Amino acid sequence: MRCIPNMKTCEPMSAITGIIFLTLMLCTTQTAAGTLEDLRASGAIGERYDGYAVAKEPGAQADADEINAKRRAIYQEKAAAQNVPIEQVGKVYAEEIIRKVPAGTWIQLNGQWQQKE
């Protein structure tokens, strides 16, 4: 039985509740990844040479900001661990991101936007 603090009653914690919670968490993660793919495919978001996403449409700015905040945290962690500038880490990740995105994704290379072939 699981007791809720500061309450006089206890309720049984079932395995089903844990499974439902885990399933919802996995679906949320997959949805976020699907959203990035959808934003890229629609042209709303492009990938820049420095490892950050760019909103090419105003409605995608919040999505780009969220993506970049997560990336910045990863880049900062890697930069600190390797004692290198964060910009260097971002550029390494950018090469990998640009290599892996599907054809048609907007990418910025040498200051110019182009669709990946």
PyMOL CGO cylinders between C-alpha atoms (Angstrom):
from pymol import cmd
from pymol.cgo import CYLINDER

trace = [
    CYLINDER, 0.00, 0.00, 0.00, 1.16, 3.49, -0.74, 0.3, 1, 1, 1, 1, 1, 1,
    CYLINDER, 1.16, 3.49, -0.74, 0.40, 6.15, 1.83, 0.3, 1, 1, 1, 1, 1, 1,
    CYLINDER, 0.40, 6.15, 1.83, 0.03, 9.75, 0.82, 0.3, 1, 1, 1, 1, 1, 1,
    CYLINDER, 0.03, 9.75, 0.82, 1.88, 12.07, 3.25, 0.3, 1, 1, 1, 1, 1, 1,
    CYLINDER, 1.88, 12.07, 3.25, -0.30, 14.18, 5.55, 0.3, 1, 1, 1, 1, 1, 1,
    CYLINDER, -0.30, 14.18, 5.55, -3.37, 12.09, 4.76, 0.3, 1, 1, 1, 1, 1, 1,
    CYLINDER, -3.37, 12.09, 4.76, -5.06, 9.53, 6.94, 0.3, 1, 1, 1, 1, 1, 1,
    CYLINDER, -5.06, 9.53, 6.94, -5.80, 7.08, 4.14, 0.3, 1, 1, 1, 1, 1, 1,
    CYLINDER, -5.80, 7.08, 4.14, -3.67, 4.80, 2.05, 0.3, 1, 1, 1, 1, 1, 1,
    CYLINDER, -3.67, 4.80, 2.05, -4.37, 3.56, -1.45, 0.3, 1, 1, 1, 1, 1, 1,
    CYLINDER, -4.37, 3.56, -1.45, -2.99, 0.53, -3.27, 0.3, 1, 1, 1, 1, 1, 1,
    CYLINDER, -2.99, 0.53, -3.27, -0.36, 1.32, -5.91, 0.3, 1, 1, 1, 1, 1, 1,
    CYLINDER, -0.36, 1.32, -5.91, -0.94, -1.03, -8.78, 0.3, 1, 1, 1, 1, 1, 1,
    CYLINDER, -0.94, -1.03, -8.78, 1.51, -2.16, -11.41, 0.3, 1, 1, 1, 1, 1, 1,
    CYLINDER, 1.51, -2.16, -11.41, -0.98, -0.93, -13.99, 0.3, 1, 1, 1, 1, 1, 1,
    CYLINDER, -0.98, -0.93, -13.99, -0.53, 2.66, -12.79, 0.3, 1, 1, 1, 1, 1, 1,
    CYLINDER, -0.53, 2.66, -12.79, 3.24, 2.35, -13.29, 0.3, 1, 1, 1, 1, 1, 1,
    CYLINDER, 3.24, 2.35, -13.29, 2.79, 0.86, -16.75, 0.3, 1, 1, 1, 1, 1, 1,
    CYLINDER, 2.79, 0.86, -16.75, 0.39, 3.62, -17.78, 0.3, 1, 1, 1, 1, 1, 1,
    CYLINDER, 0.39, 3.62, -17.78, 2.82, 6.27, -16.53, 0.3, 1, 1, 1, 1, 1, 1,
    CYLINDER, 2.82, 6.27, -16.53, 5.74, 4.69, -18.41, 0.3, 1, 1, 1, 1, 1, 1,
    CYLINDER, 5.74, 4.69, -18.41, 3.68, 4.39, -21.60, 0.3, 1, 1, 1, 1, 1, 1,
    CYLINDER, 3.68, 4.39, -21.60, 2.65, 8.05, -21.43, 0.3, 1, 1, 1, 1, 1, 1,
    CYLINDER, 2.65, 8.05, -21.43, 6.26, 9.13, -20.93, 0.3, 1, 1, 1, 1, 1, 1,
    CYLINDER, 6.26, 9.13, -20.93, 7.41, 7.10, -23.95, 0.3, 1, 1, 1, 1, 1, 1,
    CYLINDER, 7.41, 7.10, -23.95, 4.60, 8.45, -26.11, 0.3, 1, 1, 1, 1, 1, 1,
    CYLINDER, 4.60, 8.45, -26.11, 5.48, 12.01, -25.13, 0.3, 1, 1, 1, 1, 1, 1,
    CYLINDER, 5.48, 12.01, -25.13, 9.10, 11.45, -26.10, 0.3, 1, 1, 1, 1, 1, 1,
    CYLINDER, 9.10, 11.45, -26.10, 8.12, 9.94, -29.44, 0.3, 1, 1, 1, 1, 1, 1,
    CYLINDER, 8.12, 9.94, -29.44, 5.69, 12.78, -30.09, 0.3, 1, 1, 1, 1, 1, 1,
    CYLINDER, 5.69, 12.78, -30.09, 8.39, 15.38, -29.50, 0.3, 1, 1, 1, 1, 1, 1,
    CYLINDER, 8.39, 15.38, -29.50, 10.69, 13.62, -31.97, 0.3, 1, 1, 1, 1, 1, 1,
    CYLINDER, 10.69, 13.62, -31.97, 7.84, 13.31, -34.46, 0.3, 1, 1, 1, 1, 1, 1,
    CYLINDER, 7.84, 13.31, -34.46, 7.13, 17.00, -34.11, 0.3, 1, 1, 1, 1, 1, 1,
    CYLINDER, 7.13, 17.00, -34.11, 10.71, 17.96, -35.00, 0.3, 1, 1, 1, 1, 1, 1,
    CYLINDER, 10.71, 17.96, -35.00, 10.56, 15.70, -38.05, 0.3, 1, 1, 1, 1, 1, 1,
    CYLINDER, 10.56, 15.70, -38.05, 7.22, 17.25, -39.03, 0.3, 1, 1, 1, 1, 1, 1,
    CYLINDER, 7.22, 17.25, -39.03, 8.56, 20.79, -38.57, 0.3, 1, 1, 1, 1, 1, 1,
    CYLINDER, 8.56, 20.79, -38.57, 11.58, 19.99, -40.72, 0.3, 1, 1, 1, 1, 1, 1,
    CYLINDER, 11.58, 19.99, -40.72, 9.46, 18.32, -43.40, 0.3, 1, 1, 1, 1, 1, 1,
    CYLINDER, 9.46, 18.32, -43.40, 7.09, 21.30, -43.58, 0.3, 1, 1, 1, 1, 1, 1,
    CYLINDER, 7.09, 21.30, -43.58, 9.99, 23.74, -43.84, 0.3, 1, 1, 1, 1, 1, 1,
    CYLINDER, 9.99, 23.74, -43.84, 9.00, 25.50, -40.61, 0.3, 1, 1, 1, 1, 1, 1,
    CYLINDER, 9.00, 25.50, -40.61, 12.37, 24.67, -39.01, 0.3, 1, 1, 1, 1, 1, 1,
    CYLINDER, 12.37, 24.67, -39.01, 15.80, 24.46, -40.58, 0.3, 1, 1, 1, 1, 1, 1,
    CYLINDER, 15.80, 24.46, -40.58, 19.16, 23.31, -39.27, 0.3, 1, 1, 1, 1, 1, 1,
    CYLINDER, 19.16, 23.31, -39.27, 22.07, 25.70, -38.96, 0.3, 1, 1, 1, 1, 1, 1,
    CYLINDER, 22.07, 25.70, -38.96, 25.83, 25.10, -39.35, 0.3, 1, 1, 1, 1, 1, 1,
    CYLINDER, 25.83, 25.10, -39.35, 26.38, 25.63, -35.60, 0.3, 1, 1, 1, 1, 1, 1,
    CYLINDER, 26.38, 25.63, -35.60, 24.12, 22.84, -34.35, 0.3, 1, 1, 1, 1, 1, 1,
    CYLINDER, 24.12, 22.84, -34.35, 21.05, 24.92, -33.61, 0.3, 1, 1, 1, 1, 1, 1,
    CYLINDER, 21.05, 24.92, -33.61, 17.60, 24.89, -35.17, 0.3, 1, 1, 1, 1, 1, 1,
    CYLINDER, 17.60, 24.89, -35.17, 16.14, 28.02, -36.79, 0.3, 1, 1, 1, 1, 1, 1,
    CYLINDER, 16.14, 28.02, -36.79, 12.47, 28.86, -37.09, 0.3, 1, 1, 1, 1, 1, 1,
    CYLINDER, 12.47, 28.86, -37.09, 11.88, 29.68, -40.74, 0.3, 1, 1, 1, 1, 1, 1,
    CYLINDER, 11.88, 29.68, -40.74, 8.23, 30.44, -39.96, 0.3, 1, 1, 1, 1, 1, 1,
    CYLINDER, 8.23, 30.44, -39.96, 7.12, 32.63, -37.03, 0.3, 1, 1, 1, 1, 1, 1,
    CYLINDER, 7.12, 32.63, -37.03, 4.79, 29.96, -35.66, 0.3, 1, 1, 1, 1, 1, 1,
    CYLINDER, 4.79, 29.96, -35.66, 7.71, 27.60, -35.09, 0.3, 1, 1, 1, 1, 1, 1,
    CYLINDER, 7.71, 27.60, -35.09, 9.79, 29.97, -32.94, 0.3, 1, 1, 1, 1, 1, 1,
    CYLINDER, 9.79, 29.97, -32.94, 8.71, 28.43, -29.62, 0.3, 1, 1, 1, 1, 1, 1,
    CYLINDER, 8.71, 28.43, -29.62, 9.54, 24.96, -30.95, 0.3, 1, 1, 1, 1, 1, 1,
    CYLINDER, 9.54, 24.96, -30.95, 12.97, 26.11, -32.14, 0.3, 1, 1, 1, 1, 1, 1,
    CYLINDER, 12.97, 26.11, -32.14, 13.63, 27.76, -28.77, 0.3, 1, 1, 1, 1, 1, 1,
    CYLINDER, 13.63, 27.76, -28.77, 12.74, 24.54, -26.93, 0.3, 1, 1, 1, 1, 1, 1,
    CYLINDER, 12.74, 24.54, -26.93, 14.90, 22.41, -29.23, 0.3, 1, 1, 1, 1, 1, 1,
    CYLINDER, 14.90, 22.41, -29.23, 17.82, 24.80, -28.87, 0.3, 1, 1, 1, 1, 1, 1,
    CYLINDER, 17.82, 24.80, -28.87, 17.57, 24.94, -25.08, 0.3, 1, 1, 1, 1, 1, 1,
    CYLINDER, 17.57, 24.94, -25.08, 17.89, 21.14, -24.95, 0.3, 1, 1, 1, 1, 1, 1,
    CYLINDER, 17.89, 21.14, -24.95, 20.74, 21.14, -27.43, 0.3, 1, 1, 1, 1, 1, 1,
    CYLINDER, 20.74, 21.14, -27.43, 22.55, 23.94, -25.60, 0.3, 1, 1, 1, 1, 1, 1,
    CYLINDER, 22.55, 23.94, -25.60, 22.43, 21.92, -22.37, 0.3, 1, 1, 1, 1, 1, 1,
    CYLINDER, 22.43, 21.92, -22.37, 23.92, 18.89, -24.13, 0.3, 1, 1, 1, 1, 1, 1,
    CYLINDER, 23.92, 18.89, -24.13, 26.59, 20.97, -25.86, 0.3, 1, 1, 1, 1, 1, 1,
    CYLINDER, 26.59, 20.97, -25.86, 27.52, 22.69, -22.60, 0.3, 1, 1, 1, 1, 1, 1,
    CYLINDER, 27.52, 22.69, -22.60, 27.84, 19.37, -20.79, 0.3, 1, 1, 1, 1, 1, 1,
    CYLINDER, 27.84, 19.37, -20.79, 30.04, 17.90, -23.55, 0.3, 1, 1, 1, 1, 1, 1,
    CYLINDER, 30.04, 17.90, -23.55, 32.14, 21.08, -23.77, 0.3, 1, 1, 1, 1, 1, 1,
    CYLINDER, 32.14, 21.08, -23.77, 32.79, 21.10, -20.05, 0.3, 1, 1, 1, 1, 1, 1,
    CYLINDER, 32.79, 21.10, -20.05, 33.69, 17.39, -20.02, 0.3, 1, 1, 1, 1, 1, 1,
    CYLINDER, 33.69, 17.39, -20.02, 36.14, 17.80, -22.92, 0.3, 1, 1, 1, 1, 1, 1,
    CYLINDER, 36.14, 17.80, -22.92, 37.38, 21.28, -21.93, 0.3, 1, 1, 1, 1, 1, 1,
    CYLINDER, 37.38, 21.28, -21.93, 36.56, 22.77, -25.33, 0.3, 1, 1, 1, 1, 1, 1,
    CYLINDER, 36.56, 22.77, -25.33, 34.40, 25.74, -26.38, 0.3, 1, 1, 1, 1, 1, 1,
    CYLINDER, 34.40, 25.74, -26.38, 30.67, 25.08, -26.65, 0.3, 1, 1, 1, 1, 1, 1,
    CYLINDER, 30.67, 25.08, -26.65, 30.75, 26.41, -30.22, 0.3, 1, 1, 1, 1, 1, 1,
    CYLINDER, 30.75, 26.41, -30.22, 33.15, 23.64, -31.21, 0.3, 1, 1, 1, 1, 1, 1,
    CYLINDER, 33.15, 23.64, -31.21, 30.81, 20.99, -29.79, 0.3, 1, 1, 1, 1, 1, 1,
    CYLINDER, 30.81, 20.99, -29.79, 27.83, 22.57, -31.60, 0.3, 1, 1, 1, 1, 1, 1,
    CYLINDER, 27.83, 22.57, -31.60, 29.65, 22.46, -34.93, 0.3, 1, 1, 1, 1, 1, 1,
    CYLINDER, 29.65, 22.46, -34.93, 30.52, 18.78, -34.47, 0.3, 1, 1, 1, 1, 1, 1,
    CYLINDER, 30.52, 18.78, -34.47, 26.90, 17.98, -33.68, 0.3, 1, 1, 1, 1, 1, 1,
    CYLINDER, 26.90, 17.98, -33.68, 25.77, 20.12, -36.64, 0.3, 1, 1, 1, 1, 1, 1,
    CYLINDER, 25.77, 20.12, -36.64, 27.78, 17.97, -39.03, 0.3, 1, 1, 1, 1, 1, 1,
    CYLINDER, 27.78, 17.97, -39.03, 26.05, 14.87, -37.67, 0.3, 1, 1, 1, 1, 1, 1,
    CYLINDER, 26.05, 14.87, -37.67, 22.58, 16.47, -37.68, 0.3, 1, 1, 1, 1, 1, 1,
    CYLINDER, 22.58, 16.47, -37.68, 22.99, 17.69, -41.27, 0.3, 1, 1, 1, 1, 1, 1,
    CYLINDER, 22.99, 17.69, -41.27, 24.29, 14.30, -42.35, 0.3, 1, 1, 1, 1, 1, 1,
    CYLINDER, 24.29, 14.30, -42.35, 21.29, 12.50, -40.83, 0.3, 1, 1, 1, 1, 1, 1,
    CYLINDER, 21.29, 12.50, -40.83, 18.37, 14.79, -41.73, 0.3, 1, 1, 1, 1, 1, 1,
    CYLINDER, 18.37, 14.79, -41.73, 16.31, 13.65, -44.71, 0.3, 1, 1, 1, 1, 1, 1,
    CYLINDER, 16.31, 13.65, -44.71, 16.40, 15.19, -48.16, 0.3, 1, 1, 1, 1, 1, 1,
    CYLINDER, 16.40, 15.19, -48.16, 14.28, 18.33, -48.38, 0.3, 1, 1, 1, 1, 1, 1,
    CYLINDER, 14.28, 18.33, -48.38, 15.29, 19.61, -44.94, 0.3, 1, 1, 1, 1, 1, 1,
    CYLINDER, 15.29, 19.61, -44.94, 16.39, 23.25, -44.94, 0.3, 1, 1, 1, 1, 1, 1,
    CYLINDER, 16.39, 23.25, -44.94, 20.03, 23.61, -43.91, 0.3, 1, 1, 1, 1, 1, 1,
    CYLINDER, 20.03, 23.61, -43.91, 22.26, 26.66, -43.65, 0.3, 1, 1, 1, 1, 1, 1,
    CYLINDER, 22.26, 26.66, -43.65, 25.76, 26.26, -45.05, 0.3, 1, 1, 1, 1, 1, 1,
    CYLINDER, 25.76, 26.26, -45.05, 28.18, 29.13, -45.66, 0.3, 1, 1, 1, 1, 1, 1,
    CYLINDER, 28.18, 29.13, -45.66, 25.45, 31.61, -44.70, 0.3, 1, 1, 1, 1, 1, 1,
    CYLINDER, 25.45, 31.61, -44.70, 23.07, 30.35, -47.41, 0.3, 1, 1, 1, 1, 1, 1,
    CYLINDER, 23.07, 30.35, -47.41, 19.85, 28.39, -46.92, 0.3, 1, 1, 1, 1, 1, 1,
    CYLINDER, 19.85, 28.39, -46.92, 19.34, 25.39, -49.16, 0.3, 1, 1, 1, 1, 1, 1,
    CYLINDER, 19.34, 25.39, -49.16, 17.31, 22.23, -49.13, 0.3, 1, 1, 1, 1, 1, 1,
    CYLINDER, 17.31, 22.23, -49.13, 19.32, 19.10, -48.55, 0.3, 1, 1, 1, 1, 1, 1,
    CYLINDER, 19.32, 19.10, -48.55, 19.45, 16.93, -51.64, 0.3, 1, 1, 1, 1, 1, 1,
]
cmd.load_cgo(trace, "trace")
